[in-house]
Amino acid sequence: DAKTTQPTSMDCAEGRAANLPCNHSTISGNEYVYWYRQIHSQGPQYIIHGLKNNETNEMASLIITEDRKSSTLILPHATLRDTAVYYCIVRVLTTGTASKLTFGTGTRLQVTL
Amino acid sequence: DGGITQSPKYLFRKEGQNVTLSCEQNLNHDAMYWYRQDPGQGLRLIYYSQIVNDFQKGDIAEGYSVSREKKESFPLTVTSAQKNPTAFYLCASSAGQASTGELFFGEGSRLTVL
């Protein structure tokens, strides 16, 4: 699975958009980009995933560059409850097999008043 | 509600003792996983199971053992052979066929060796 690079930490004011970048320059054509977040002392929570098109759900938007070498997770209106560690993961999606996702150290997002 | 239940939430153990962490899911998922997390670190895969009665080692399986006798249960035993067992342990599950690859996590079990 391709390796990802994320900033160690970021700050965001409450109510503003939080844009979390992820670099995955060695991504293969069949690898998906996944985002999870982990609030302190809890299990990680799935946010969104995509292959090449931009994706949006009720939690966030995922913007993947045309060359797929980087992506950005956007939380449109960050709240204090969005303070967490955000993990960007890339892996091949193969149905019928275990999803062995590799979690790095992620980006610690601090949302402030 | 459907989900993953881990117990106990906190556990203390003396050196040399084995301890078993419970993980139960009612999501009807085929695959289950155990991860370990140390302070300030990411998650590392210990063991995973794709179907009942089958499991494979992850990246850090030494000193751990698992069983998968039922689809909904995947207990993890931390043995005395594990050199540094104090950590936060997370269980997860995912659907098999036609899955999006999404993992569903429990709330974790924090093990402290005294």
Boltz contact constraints between the chains, C-beta under 6 A:
constraints:
  - contact:
      token1: [A, 42]
      token2: [B, 107]
      max_distance: 6.0
  - contact:
      token1: [A, 43]
      token2: [B, 90]
      max_distance: 6.0
  - contact:
      token1: [A, 43]
      token2: [B, 105]
      max_distance: 6.0
  - contact:
      token1: [A, 43]
      token2: [B, 106]
      max_distance: 6.0
  - contact:
      token1: [A, 43]
      token2: [B, 107]
      max_distance: 6.0
  - contact:
      token1: [A, 43]
      token2: [B, 108]
      max_distance: 6.0
  - contact:
      token1: [A, 44]
      token2: [B, 105]
      max_distance: 6.0
  - contact:
      token1: [A, 46]
      token2: [B, 102]
      max_distance: 6.0
  - contact:
      token1: [A, 93]
      token2: [B, 101]
      max_distance: 6.0
  - contact:
      token1: [A, 95]
      token2: [B, 97]
      max_distance: 6.0
  - contact:
      token1: [A, 95]
      token2: [B, 98]
      max_distance: 6.0
  - contact:
      token1: [A, 95]
      token2: [B, 99]
      max_distance: 6.0
  - contact:
      token1: [A, 96]
      token2: [B, 96]
      max_distance: 6.0
  - contact:
      token1: [A, 96]
      token2: [B, 97]
      max_distance: 6.0
  - contact:
      token1: [A, 98]
      token2: [B, 31]
      max_distance: 6.0
  - contact:
      token1: [A, 98]
      token2: [B, 48]
      max_distance: 6.0
  - contact:
      token1: [A, 98]
      token2: [B, 50]
      max_distance: 6.0
  - contact:
      token1: [A, 99]
      token2: [B, 94]
      max_distance: 6.0
  - contact:
      token1: [A, 99]
      token2: [B, 101]
      max_distance: 6.0
  - contact:
      token1: [A, 99]
      token2: [B, 103]
      max_distance: 6.0
  - contact:
      token1: [A, 101]
      token2: [B, 103]
      max_distance: 6.0
  - contact:
      token1: [A, 103]
      token2: [B, 42]
      max_distance: 6.0
  - contact:
      token1: [A, 103]
      token2: [B, 43]
      max_distance: 6.0
  - contact:
      token1: [A, 104]
      token2: [B, 42]
      max_distance: 6.0
  - contact:
      token1: [A, 105]
      token2: [B, 42]
      max_distance: 6.0
